[in-house]
Amino acid sequence: MEKNPDLRVFIDNFIKYMEVEKAASVNTVGAYRRDLAMFADFIYSGAGDDAASQDITEDDITAYGASLHGTMKKASIARKLSAIKSLFGFALKKGLLKKDPAALITLPRADKKLPTVLSVEEAFALVDAPEERRKSLSKGGVKQAEQARMLRDAAILELLYSSGLRVSELTGLKIKDVDFSTGTLRVLGKGSKERICPAGDEALKALRRYLDTERSGATDIEPLITAGAADKKPIAQRSVQRLLKKYTFLGAIAKNPTPHSLRHTFATHLLDRGVDLRVIQELLGHSSLSTTQRYTSVSLEGLMRVYDKAHPRADIKD
């Protein structure tokens, strides 16, 4: 970097650019801020008091990347280096630098890992687990508040699976975003892009039971899902992750799905049933078809297993 400005000031300007001009999500901005702060700490620790006037070179960035190896996964290293490349790309675009020191930096190729996808039976066992649990506990005189919470949990899992929502999209929904007459949700996705998502009958039923029982006095502008009946703030994403683990156990599912796994499962099940990839792209809110195409490998893997098992000449031994 040129001898001006201070690296941390430089990063702050980039973060403001991401927030204002790029309208990046809170999660995206937070990830950039953490990754670039870590890079700044590395530069400052090596340069001491001279960090503010140091020219940052390709060698500095390479040394930083090397320092990360063995401490985290390749995907995490690639993300951190990508943030640095974005920072200097911004600087070059704004005329703050004459040369981009990160231009020739290559990102480590992460090991390809297929997303966790539940079978239809596993997905049903998961989304049915809150209601099954509620029914079994109702016979034992469990408090009404706890039973109502299970209605909420059922609505969460049904919505994640039936609409393929990101967890941030789920927690960002307001009551007014649900149209029960058309069976759709108005979702605000990445980059503040709005889309309409269908919600299945079971999801709408679970959502209606939850709203009528625990949120009957709520206004349309309040969050759709909250931590409790009296809360005005949306349920935390971490709470959604925790309740998913709980019902994975109660549903006797051997896999370890995350909220995003239900998004993968949603897409794969639609693809398995012949839905066009471009339709799935629209439903997921992907800007690029290549992002959606990852699901074809998952679906093809399952297809080949069925083929090998079913076709008379699929697995003939010599």
C-alpha positions in Angstrom: 0.0 0.0 0.0 1.2 3.6 -0.6 2.7 5.3 2.4 -0.7 6.8 3.2 -3.2 6.2 4.7 -3.2 4.1 7.9 -4.2 0.5 7.0 -7.0 0.4 9.5 -8.5 3.7 8.2 -8.2 2.3 4.8 -10.1 -0.8 5.8 -12.8 1.4 7.5 -13.3 3.2 4.1 -13.7 -0.1 2.3 -16.2 -1.4 4.9 -18.3 1.8 4.4 -18.1 1.2 0.7 -19.5 -2.3 1.2 -22.3 -1.1 3.4 -23.4 1.9 1.4 -22.5 1.4 -2.2 -22.7 -2.4 -2.4 -25.5 -2.7 0.1 -23.9 -5.9 1.4 -25.7 -7.8 4.2 -24.8 -7.4 7.8 -23.3 -10.8 7.9 -21.1 -10.2 4.8 -19.9 -6.8 6.2 -19.1 -8.4 9.5 -17.1 -11.2 7.8 -15.1 -8.6 5.8 -14.4 -6.6 8.9 -13.2 -9.6 10.9 -11.0 -11.0 8.1 -9.4 -7.6 7.3 -8.8 -6.8 11.0 -6.9 -10.1 11.3 -4.8 -9.1 8.3 -4.1 -5.6 9.8 -3.0 -7.3 13.1 -0.5 -9.4 11.2 0.9 -6.3 9.3 1.1 -4.2 12.5 2.7 -7.0 14.5 5.5 -7.2 12.0 6.0 -3.5 11.4 5.4 -2.0 14.8 5.0 1.7 14.9 5.9 2.0 11.2 2.8 0.1 10.1 0.9 3.2 9.2 3.5 4.2 6.7 4.5 0.8 5.4 4.2 -0.2 1.8 2.3 -3.4 1.7 3.7 -5.8 -0.9 2.7 -9.1 -2.5 5.3 -10.7 -0.3 3.5 -9.4 2.8 0.2 -10.9 1.7 2.0 -14.2 0.8 3.6 -14.3 4.2 0.2 -13.7 5.8 -1.4 -16.5 3.8 1.5 -18.8 4.7 1.0 -18.0 8.4 -2.6 -19.3 8.2 -1.7 -22.7 6.8 -2.2 -25.4 9.4 -4.3 -23.2 11.6 -7.6 -23.4 9.6 -9.3 -25.0 6.6 -8.4 -24.1 3.1 -11.8 -22.5 2.5 -11.3 -20.2 5.5 -7.9 -19.1 4.2 -9.3 -18.6 0.7 -12.0 -16.3 2.2 -9.5 -14.2 4.1 -7.3 -13.8 1.1 -10.3 -13.0 -1.0 -11.2 -10.2 1.4 -7.7 -8.7 1.0 -8.0 -8.9 -2.8 -11.3 -7.1 -2.6 -9.8 -4.4 -0.4 -7.0 -3.7 -2.8 -9.3 -4.0 -5.8 -11.4 -1.3 -4.2 -8.3 0.9 -3.7 -7.2 0.5 -7.3 -10.7 1.3 -8.5 -10.9 4.5 -6.4 -7.5 5.6 -7.6 -5.9 5.3 -4.1 -3.2 2.9 -5.4 -1.2 2.8 -8.6 -0.5 -0.9 -8.3 -2.5 -3.8 -6.7 -0.2 -5.9 -4.5 -2.8 -8.7 -4.3 -3.4 -8.9 -8.1 -1.2 -12.1 -8.5 -2.2 -13.7 -5.2 -3.9 -17.1 -5.9 -6.5 -18.5 -3.5 -6.0 -22.1 -2.2 -8.4 -24.5 -3.8 -10.6 -25.9 -1.1 -11.3 -29.6 -1.0 -14.6 -30.3 -2.7 -17.2 -31.3 -0.2 -20.7 -32.2 -1.1 -23.3 -30.4 1.1 -25.2 -32.5 3.7 -28.5 -33.5 2.2 -31.3 -35.3 4.0 -33.3 -38.0 2.4 -37.0 -37.5 2.1 -37.6 -39.8 5.1 -35.0 -37.9 7.2 -36.4 -34.5 6.2 -39.9 -35.6 7.2 -38.6 -37.0 10.5 -36.9 -33.7 11.3 -39.8 -31.4 10.5 -42.3 -33.7 12.2 -40.1 -34.0 15.4 -41.4 -30.8 17.2 -45.1 -31.8 16.8 -44.4 -35.4 17.8 -42.6 -34.1 20.8 -45.4 -31.7 21.7 -48.0 -34.4 21.5 -46.0 -36.8 23.7 -45.3 -34.1 26.3 -48.9 -32.8 26.4 -50.0 -36.0 28.1 -47.5 -35.3 31.0 -48.8 -31.8 31.9 -46.0 -29.9 30.3 -46.3 -26.1 30.6 -48.3 -24.4 27.9 -45.4 -22.0 27.1 -43.1 -24.9 26.3 -45.7 -26.5 24.1 -46.2 -23.2 22.2 -42.5 -23.0 21.7 -42.6 -26.4 19.9 -45.3 -24.9 17.6 -42.8 -22.2 16.8 -40.0 -24.7 16.2 -42.2 -26.7 13.9 -42.9 -23.5 11.9 -39.2 -22.8 11.6 -38.3 -26.2 10.3 -41.2 -26.4 7.9 -40.3 -23.0 6.4 -36.6 -23.8 6.0 -37.4 -27.1 4.2 -40.5 -26.0 2.2 -39.0 -22.7 0.9 -35.3 -23.2 0.9 -34.6 -20.1 3.0 -31.3 -19.0 4.3 -31.4 -18.8 8.0 -30.8 -15.0 7.8 -33.8 -14.7 5.4 -36.0 -16.6 7.9 -35.0 -14.4 10.8 -35.5 -11.4 8.6 -39.2 -12.2 7.8 -42.0 -10.0 9.2 -45.6 -11.1 9.6 -46.6 -9.0 6.7 -44.3 -10.9 4.4 -46.5 -14.0 4.6 -49.5 -14.2 2.2 -51.6 -17.0 3.3 -54.1 -16.5 0.4 -51.4 -17.2 -2.2 -49.2 -19.4 -0.1 -46.1 -17.3 -0.6 -43.4 -15.4 1.3 -41.8 -12.1 0.4 -38.1 -12.7 1.1 -35.2 -10.2 1.3 -32.1 -12.1 0.2 -28.5 -11.3 -0.3 -27.7 -7.8 -1.7 -31.2 -6.7 -0.5 -32.7 -8.6 -3.5 -36.4 -9.4 -3.0 -38.0 -12.5 -4.2 -41.2 -14.4 -3.8 -41.0 -17.9 -2.4 -43.7 -20.5 -2.2 -44.5 -22.1 1.1 -46.0 -25.6 1.3 -49.3 -26.4 2.8 -47.7 -28.1 5.9 -45.5 -25.1 6.4 -48.4 -22.7 6.2 -50.5 -24.8 8.6 -47.6 -24.9 11.1 -47.1 -21.2 10.8 -50.8 -20.4 11.3 -50.9 -22.6 14.4 -47.8 -20.8 15.8 -49.2 -17.3 15.1 -52.6 -18.0 16.4 -51.2 -19.6 19.6 -48.2 -17.5 20.6 -48.3 -14.4 18.5 -52.1 -13.6 18.3 -51.6 -10.0 19.4 -48.6 -9.2 17.2 -48.8 -6.5 14.5 -47.9 -7.1 10.8 -44.7 -5.2 11.1 -43.3 -7.4 13.9 -40.8 -10.2 13.2 -42.5 -13.4 12.0 -40.4 -15.6 14.3 -39.3 -14.4 17.8 -37.7 -16.1 20.8 -40.9 -15.8 22.8 -44.4 -14.5 22.6 -43.6 -11.2 24.3 -40.4 -10.5 22.3 -40.3 -7.8 19.6 -36.9 -8.9 18.2 -36.5 -11.8 15.7 -35.1 -15.1 16.9 -31.3 -15.3 16.8 -29.7 -17.3 14.0 -27.7 -19.2 16.6 -31.0 -20.2 18.4 -32.2 -21.7 15.1 -29.0 -23.7 14.8 -29.4 -25.0 18.4 -33.0 -26.1 18.0 -32.1 -27.9 14.7 -29.6 -30.0 16.6 -32.2 -30.7 19.3 -34.7 -32.0 16.7 -32.1 -33.9 14.8 -31.5 -35.9 17.9 -35.2 -36.3 18.7 -35.9 -37.4 15.1 -33.2 -40.1 15.4 -31.3 -38.7 12.3 -27.7 -40.0 12.0 -26.5 -37.0 10.0 -25.6 -33.6 11.4 -27.5 -31.1 9.4 -27.3 -27.3 9.7 -30.0 -24.8 8.7 -28.3 -24.5 5.4 -28.5 -28.3 5.0 -32.3 -27.9 4.7 -31.7 -25.4 1.9 -29.5 -27.9 0.1 -32.2 -30.6 0.8 -34.9 -28.4 -0.6 -33.0 -27.9 -3.8 -32.0 -31.5 -4.2 -35.5 -32.9 -3.6 -36.9 -30.5 -6.2 -34.2 -31.5 -8.7 -34.8 -35.2 -8.1 -38.4 -34.6 -9.0 -37.7 -33.0 -12.3 -37.8 -29.3 -11.5 -35.8 -27.3 -14.0 -32.5 -26.0 -12.6 -33.3 -22.4 -13.6 -36.5 -22.6 -11.6 -34.6 -23.8 -8.6 -32.1 -20.9 -9.2 -35.0 -18.4 -8.9 -36.4 -20.1 -5.8 -33.1 -20.0 -4.0 -32.3 -16.4 -5.1 -29.0 -17.3 -6.7 -27.6 -14.6 -9.1 -25.6 -17.2 -11.0 -26.7 -20.6 -12.3 -23.3 -22.0 -11.6 -24.0 -21.7 -7.9 -27.2 -23.7 -8.3 -25.4 -26.4 -10.3 -23.6 -27.8 -7.3 -26.9 -29.6 -6.5 -26.6 -31.6 -9.8 -23.6 -33.5 -8.4 -25.6 -34.4 -5.2 -28.6 -35.5 -7.3 -26.5 -37.4 -9.8 -24.8 -39.3 -6.9 -28.2 -40.5 -5.7 -29.3 -41.3 -9.2 -26.3 -43.5 -9.8 -27.0 -45.4 -6.6 -30.6 -46.1 -7.6 -29.4 -47.1 -11.1 -26.7 -49.5 -9.9 -29.2 -51.1 -7.6 -32.1 -51.4 -10.0 -30.8 -51.9 -13.5 -30.2 -55.6 -14.5 -27.0 -54.8 -16.3 -25.6 -52.0 -14.2 -23.2 -54.0 -12.1 -22.2 -57.2 -14.0 -19.1 -58.9 -12.7 -16.5 -60.4 -15.0 
